[in-house]
Amino acid sequence: MLLFFIALYLLGTIGIGWLASRRVKSTADFVIAGRNLPTLMAASALFATWFGSETVLGAPSVFLDGGILGVIEDPFGAALCLFLVGTFFAKPLYQLNILTFNDFFRLRFSKLAEITSAIFMIPSYFGWVAAQLVALAIVLHTITGLPVGYGIILCMIVVLVYTYVGGMWAVSITDLIQTIMILVGLIALAVVLYLRAGGIAPVMKEVPDGFFRIIPEFKLDAWVHYLAAWMTIGLGSIPQQDVFQRVMAARSSQAAVRSSYIASFMYLTIGSIPLFIGLVGKVLYPETVSGDAQMVIPKMVLMHGGMWLQILFFGALLSAILSTTSGAILAPATVLGENLVRPFLKNPSDSQMLRVMRGGVVFVALCSTGMAGMKSNIYELVGQASALSLVALFVPMTAGLYFRRASNVGAVVSIFTGMAVWIWAEFIVPSETPSLIFGLIASIAGMLAGSMLFPDDSYQRFQTKNRWMHQAGHDAMDIEAAEAVCQDDTR
């Protein structure tokens, strides 16, 4: 019966993608759902951005080992990211009326910055998608015995089909349905375990001292790792296309801001439920902790849960992972088509760009599937994906919005120096200090040095282009026209 409901759910997801494809008439529909999502749907889409395998499977296993300090990165860092997006980034980026995050780099800096940021952004998604595919395959293996390798391929096909045909409309509609599934499934499991444990008191007796400590000891090394955990997703996921697409898909800038705040609250509260489930489950069924710690909750449900509880939980788990995977595939595919392929095409039509972006969906899915076969630690895959965008893209994006003297050279140097130093500290000369700290410092230094030594008028040009596009109601396809207007004004 459980297998029947899982198969039915996967087929239903594909069906939703097919229905959503009827609303896809242009690249704007495919990428940002025509900028027409109401606040609740936009909030659900933002919440579902990362609420996947690392939150439901990875975080509880880390939580059982290290307590609150072990899961600062997720869910706490992820909730911080969404809050910061709503406070500092949603409104100014929404008002630019562009399709991709990298379009901002072109408007604010140059074509070189656009292409450079796109090249560095796209690979950061491979690890993220790979983590979700691994999680889906492990779940199917636990339930059916299907080999993980075959599970990865099967899951990739399901996600690929409904993302390919429906784009952001399919992602948004399924995100809303999947958010409801996640909430119902996790709450049902938490209530059942709470009642079986006889309340919270018996559970608290088994918790070691300092387990719920949220601030580390007053030691330099501990605080460096603590801050790095907050920054990995808290700052590193801000300059990401999947977040940007969901923000841009809202009906208005006000809806974009509100949905970011709502999603932040949802992530923090709902993201704490799997931690509670893992903790109570460890006390009730300590034997489930042996083996792969990432599968503590699924094994517990299969061994000690009734059929309807299994259906609710695995429906919630599949919902969480599928929603994250689809958005993570669509985001780099959009950037690939809009910012790397489009410049080499001569006046492409909207239908041509739609085909290019759908081809990008296939490319990203295949690359991520290959990466999923090389690593199986979900939390590690996600952490590396966020660290990559933090050291390369966070500084030039933030400086582009809030530092008037940020120049084109400063942006490009910031990207390259941050990435180079991170690679050096992560793979060549590893140390106890988190490599993303070195990368972030290098990125800041590169921005400051490049902007001070090579100043330009990129901010004034950005203001001119932005004003023209806003007044004329143009979108990303008119960036070249905006640049021409800017050149005329300069003359």
C-alpha positions, 0 to 999 in steps of 0.5 A: 500500500505504501508503494502504491501511494508513493507511485501515485504521488510521483505520477501526480507530481508529473501531472501537475507539471503537465498542467502547469505547462499550459501557462508557460507561454514565454521565458518570463512564465518559465523562469519567474511564473509571469511575476504573478504569484500571490504572497502565500504561494510565493512564501511557500515557494521560498520556504521550499527552496531548501527545505529538503533532504538536508533539513529532514534527513541530514540536520536531525543526524547532526543534531543528535551528535552535536546539539543545537550548535551542530545545526546552526547552518540549517535550519537556523542559517537558512531562516536567517538568509530568508530574513536578510533577503526580505530586509535588504535584497528583495525590494531593490532586486524586484524593482529591476524587473530582470530575469536572472540574478546575473542580469544584475551583474550586467546592469550594475557592472558589465558583460564580463561580470555577468558571464563571470558570475554565471560561470561561478554560480552554475556549478554551485547547484550541482552539489545541491541537486546531487544531495536531493537525488541521493536522499530520494534514492536512499529513501526508495532503497529503504522502502523498496530495496531498489539500488541507490544508483537506480534510485538516483536515475529514477528520481532524476527522471521524475523531477526532470519531466515536471520541471522541463515542461512546467518551469517556475509555474510547476515548481510554484504550484507543487511547492504549495501542495508540498508545503501542506504535505510537509506540515501535515506529515511532520506534525502528525509524526511529532504528535505520535512520538510525543504521546508515546514518549509520555510528554517532553519530561522523559525526553529531557532526562536523556539529553546531555548537558549543554545539548541545547546551548546556542552560543559556543564556549568563549574560545576563538576557534569555537567562535570562528566555526560558529560564525562560519556555520551562520554564514554558510547558508545565511549569507552564501545562499543570498546570491543564488538564482533559486532564491532570486526567481522566487522573489521575482515571481511575486506579484509586487515588491511588497509581496516579495518582501512579505513572502520572504519574512513569512518563509523565514518564520516557516523555515525556523518553526517547521525546520525545528520539527525534524530535530524534535522528531529525531531527538524523541525517536532516539530516546524511544528507539535507540536501536534506530541510530545505528548505521546511517544516521541520516536515515534515523527518522525513516527507519523509525517510521518504518519499524514503529509507525502504522501504515497511515503514519508511513504514508503521511511521513514519506509523502512529506519527505518526498514533497520536501525533497522534490520541491527543493530539487526542481527549483535547484535544477531550474535556477542554473538552467535559467542562468545558463540559457539567459546569461551564457548562451543568449549572448552568442545568439543573434536576436533569438526569439522568445520561443528559441530561448524557451527551448534553450532553457529547457535544454539547460534543465536537462544539462543540469540534471545530468551533471548533478546525477553524475555528482550524486554518484560520487558522494552520499553525505547530504549535509556535506554536499549542501554545505559546499554548494553554499560556501562556493556562492558565498566566497564568489558572489555575495560580496560583489552583489551586496557591494553592487547594491549598497557601495557606490564606489564598487567598480567593474574591476572590483567585482571581477577581482572579488569573484576570482580572489574569493574563489581562488583563496577558498580553493587554496584553503579547502583543497590545497592547504587545508587548516582547522579554520573554515576555508570559507572565512579565508575566501570571504575575506579575500573577496572583500579585499578584492572588491575594495582593492579593485574599486579603489585602484580602478574606479569607474562610473558604473554606478551612475550608468547603472542608475541611468539604465535602471531608470530607463528600464523602469520608466519604459516597463522593460525587462531583461531582454532590453538590457542591450537597449538600456546600455545603448541609451546609457551610451547616448547619454554619456555622449 
